[in-house]
Amino acid sequence: MRLSFRDGWVEHLYVEPAAQGRGLGYAQLNQMMMGQSHLKLWVFQQNTPAIGFYSRRGFHLVEPRDGSGNEEREPDALYEWRR
């Protein structure tokens, strides 16, 4: 599992595929959400499992983008959660 968080942003949350579905990502995200009024994150639009994961936890689409602003040049989207 890899996790990075700063100033209202989920920078990176990754759970190895073999460990997915056990609540590890949810527990880590829950820890990040505690004491926060909002969180933002970027996710690749093709990563539908991640989008589902974040959507089930209350994150909403703010801005889809064409990928020209990221290193991978893949369409991405900004999601946000507010308490």
N, C-alpha and C positions, 0 to 999 in steps of 0.2 A: 504494500500500500504506500502511496506517495501523497503527501498533502502539503499545500502551501497556501497561506492566508495572510493578507495584510490590509489594513485600513479600509474595511468594508468590501474587500474583494476576495473571492475565492480564486486564487491564482492557479491552483492545480489540485485536483482530487482524482486519484486513480487507484482502482482496486484491481489486482490481478484477476483475470477471468476465472481462474480456478477458485478464487475466494469470493466471487460475486454471489449475491443472493443470500448472504448470511447476516446482513445488517451492519457490516463494518463501515461502509460508506455513509449510511444513514447516521450511525453513531457519531462519526467524525463531523459530518455536516451539522448535526444537532449541536455539538460542542461549539462550532463556529457561530451558530445562530444565537446562542445564549448571550445575553447582554448586548446584542446588536439591534439596531432599529431597522437596518436594511443591509443587504448584501447584493453584489453584482458579480456576474461571471460571463465569460465568453465561451461558447461551445460551437463546434463545427456542426453545420446544418445536417450533414450526413450521419452524425452520431445520434441516431434516434434513441438508442437505449439511454444515453446520458440525458437527452432532452426529456424523456419520460420520467427518469429518476428525479430530475430537478423540478419538473412540472408537478409531480405528485407531492412534492414538499413545499409547494406554494410559489415557485418561481414563475414569472410571466415574461413572455417575449416583449422586449422593448424595441429592438432594432435589428432587423436582418441586414446583412451586408454581403457584398459580392466576393469578398476575399482579397480585394486589392490592398487592404490595410494590414494583412497578416503575412508572416514569413512563408507560410505554406501555400499561399494563394488559393486557399479553399474557402468557399462560402461559409461564413460564420454568423453568429447571432448573439446579441447582448440580451441576457436575462437578468431579472431583478426580483428580489424578494423584499417585502416590507412587512414589518410586524403589524 
